[in-house]
Amino acid sequence: MTTTEKPCTDLLQGMACKDLDDACSSPVGQVACPLYCGICGNTPTPTPSASCPRPKTTIDKIGCYQAEIVFLMEYARSDSAYDVYWEGSFIREVIDEWRISPDFIRIGLVVYHDTVSEAIHIGAYDDKADLKRQIYQITSNLRPSGEANLAAALEFARTHSFTGARPGVERIVVPIIHEMHASNQDQIPAAALALKQDCTTLIGWSSFFH
């Protein structure tokens, strides 16, 4: 894969950014529509070596198809411990509705603030109850601090989270977003586009726990 200089692009699939209800006031909307919202200019972006297959998964159909799904959980100082707990609770409830197995959906979890770390690698837990228990333990021990570096979390997911992913299986990153700090906000569109260029679907959910 090579890197070229090209204008950033909006990443929304299936509809136009102008059709969203006030897209630019939402962190998720800003990630999906950076050009429309005017938060990026020309940025270095990867050029894919091959075209990507059309993704099956949309925000309405996530969990319906075979996939490797990695959640990005924020725990910055703008989040309370209660916020973080409910982020984990939300993920556990979503997982409860999905078929978790080695041959269908595998789950990974990345946690981030100033730094980024992998809490669960895809395929580490095939049993749904064990997976939910581990997510509960992780979120119970996170202490919010620092600034949310979503760009770094997206890049970490791209370069680390799908090691050992099944060939031909859709890769999905699901950031749960509360804050996009000004110090790294302009890096987010390039990081999101790099995921897309690597044939990874990005489905953002804005945190509503605060």
N, C-alpha and C positions, 0 to 999 in steps of 0.2 A: 504494500500500500504506500502511495506517495502522498506528499502534502502540497497543495496548491493554494494560491491566494484567490479567493472568490467571495462574492457577497454572501452574507448569511441569509438563510431562508427560513420561512415559517414551516413548522414541522407538523401542523395540524393535518390529520387525515380524515377524508370523508366530508369536509365542509370548509367554508372559508372563514378566516378569522373575523372578518367584518360581520358575520352572521351570529357571532357569539354575543351574549349579553354582557357588555362592558368587560371584554376579555383582559384588558390591560390593567385592571385593578386587582386581578387575581394572580398569585404566584404561579399557578399552573398555566394560566393564560399567557403570562410573560415568557414562560419556558417554551410553550407551543407556538407562540406568535411573536418572536423577538423582532422581526423585521417590521411587521405591522405596528407593533408598539413603540418602535423607534429606539430600542435599547441596544442596538448593535449596528456596526457599520461593516466594513470589510474585515474579515477574520480568516486566519489560516485554517483550512478545513481539509480533512483527508479525502482523497479521491479513491473510490473503491476499485479494486482490481477486477471485480466482476459484479454484474447486476444482482440485486437481492430479489428473492421471490416475494410476491405480494403477501404481506402478513394476513393471517386469518383473524387474529385477535384484535378486537376493539375494546374500548372501555366497557361496552355492554356485554361482550362475550368472553371476557377474561375468565379463565377457569373452565371453559367449554372444550378446549382442545389440548392435545399433548404439548407440553411446554416446560422450559426451564425458567422459573420466575424468581427474580431477586428483588426483595423489598429494600428500600433505603430509608432508614429511620433517623430522624433528626433529634438531637438532644442538646440544643444550644441554650445559652442563659436566658433567651427570650421564652423558652419553654419551661413550664413548671414540672415538678415530678409527677403531678397529676396528669399533665398533657402527655408525658412520655408513657405513663401507665396505660392511658387510653389509646395511644397509638398502637401499643402492643396488643391491647384487648381487641381493637378493630381488626388487626391482622389475624389474630386467632379466630375471630368470628368468620372472617372471609375464608380462611383455610378450612374451617369446619364444613363449608358448603362444597368444597372441591374434592376431587378424587386424588389423593396423595399416594403415589406408588412409584417404584423404580421405572415403570414403563409408561407412566402417564404424566403427572405433574410432579416436579421436584422443586423444592423451595430453598432459597438462600436468603440471608439477612445481612445487610451492611449497616453499621451505625456510624454516624458522623456528627461532628461539630467543627472545631478547628482542625482536628485530625480525623482520619477515616480508618476504620478497622472492620474486618470480616468477623461477624459473630457466628454465622452458620453458613457453611459452604453447601452448594446444591448437592442433594443426594445424601447428606450426612444423616438425615433422619427420614426413614421411609414410613415409620409408624406415626400416624397423625397425632395420637395422644402424646407420644414422646416429643414430637416437634412443638406442639402447643405448650407443653410443660417447659421446654427449653426457652421458648420465646418469653414466657412469663418470668422465668428466672433472670433472663437477660434484662428485660425492661424494669424489673424490680430493683436491679442493682445499678442502673445508669443514673448518674448525677448530672443534671443539666449544667453546662458551663460553656464559655467561649462563644464564638460566632459560627453560624451555620455556613459551611463551605460546600454548597451543593455542586459546584463545578468539579471540585476534587472528588466528591462522592461518585459523580457520574463517570469520571475518568477511571476511578478505582474499579467500579463495576465493569467497565469495558475491558480493562487490562487484566483483572484478577478473578472476577466472580464466575466466569464461565469456563475456567480451566476444568477439563474433564466433561464438558457438556456433550450430550449425545448428538452425533452428526445428523443434520437434517431436521432437528427439532427446534421449533421456534424459541427464540430467546427474548425475554421480556424483562424490563427494568421498571419498577414501580416506586418512584420517590413519593414519600408522604411529606409535603412541603408546608412549613409554617413561615419561615423567614428566608429571604434572599438578601444576604448582607451586601451593602454597597461596595465593599472592598473587592468582591469577586463576582459581582452580578454580571459584569460585561464578559466574563469567561464562560458563563453558563451556555449561551447559544452554541458556541463552538464545541463544547463538551457533549451537548445533546445531539448535535449533528454528527459528531464522530461515532456515537452509538448507532445512529441510523445508518451511517455509511458502512458500519460493521454488521449490518443486517439484524440489528436488535431493535425491537419495538419499545418505545418509551411511552408509558401511560402514567401520567402524574395525577395524584390525588392531593388536594389541598387539605391541610389539617383543620378540623373544625372542633378541636378539643379544648381550645383556649377559652 
